[in-house]
Amino acid sequence: MLNKIERGNMTTKKITLNSDKRKVIADQFQSFYEDKVKDKLIQAKEQYDLIREKAKEKINQVVRYHQPQEDVDTIRSMIKKYDRAGGELYEDNCFYVQRPITKVDDEGKEYDATDEIHVRFDMGRKFARAYYRDEMKAKGLNPDFNLSINDDYSKRNPKYYNDESACNKFLGFQTSSNDDKSITTPRSKWENDFKLWTIGSSYCHSRNYKVDESTLNFFKMYVASADNVIKEHQQMYSYVEDKMQKVRLGLKSYRTFDQAKALADKVGVVLNETMLNESSSLALSIYSPDNLASLLEDKEVMTRDQKIAIARQQMQQSVN
């Protein structure tokens, strides 16, 4: 909707905001604030990737020191000959390492204890949502759904569960017999990225390897680097959401695009009428008979950029 304001002999048209236009504007602010802080998450992921490669080498050294390859081969041959009576082998990416230490109780008495750390090379759900956040956002998913409730599970609603289900499906934590088996999910990729044959059962904690203090501290650093990816995701969300709560309140009170543009200019957000035109024209352009028929064909799903390109083409044709 346009408001007309006459000034002398000239008529200026003002764009009136609606919910769709406010969302387009809010998305611009969202991207702006995310760009300001996303480097920390990127750096945390890069740091984790570097330490992960070193951790794979080191855990291999630890396991093979305690369980030499020739022992693994012997048990494998025994299993082949005697079935389960020949022993137990398990290929795993989960390990516990520990170091004996001395602690002091409340009465000042010393006692023997262990300092241990859980070393894993698979992928937990919080870590997965942080690590693959950009990929999920590009698919139109919401990897921040869990952060949005701030541990208040009474706030879980149908949208929360829909977002959770969509993210779990993309990551591979939720599967079905109808899934395309040719697609390797992130979870599957990580599960098979690194595994070691170990002597013992599938119960991870039953296989606890003794290491020296330096090795234990390295693995603590490795675990901390994974935790830091999760932390940077949480901090980025908190920073951006704090800004966006204020932005959304402001946009709700604004009636015209000029008001939103004035705010964007003061903050440094790039915002122009073309963005609104692309959004408002998109539905009409995409769902014209020719384009809708094209969309209904069995072919690859169109990306947002492809849809916008079609919209621009339709707009150009209408001008000509």
Salt bridges, closest charged atoms under 4 A:
ASP27 OD2 - LYS23 NZ 3.06
GLU34 OE2 - ARG133 NH2 2.80
GLU34 OE2 - LYS137 NZ 3.95
ASP35 OD1 - LYS38 NZ 3.22
GLU53 OE2 - LYS56 NZ 3.10
ASP73 OD1 - ARG76 NH1 3.56
ASP92 OD2 - ARG207 NH2 2.63
GLU107 OE1 - LYS109 NZ 3.76
ASP115 OD2 - LYS220 NZ 2.73
GLU116 OE2 - HIS205 NE2 3.06
ASP122 OD1 - ARG120 NE 2.71
ASP144 OD2 - ARG133 NH2 2.79
ASP144 OD1 - HIS233 NE2 2.74
ASP163 OD2 - LYS159 NZ 2.67
ASP179 OD1 - LYS169 NZ 2.66
ASP193 OD2 - ARG52 NH2 2.80
ASP193 OD2 - LYS56 NZ 3.17
GLU241 OE2 - ARG248 NH2 2.51
ASP242 OD1 - LYS246 NZ 3.11
ASP258 OD2 - LYS14 NZ 3.80
ASP265 OD1 - LYS261 NZ 2.73
GLU278 OE2 - ARG312 NH2 2.25
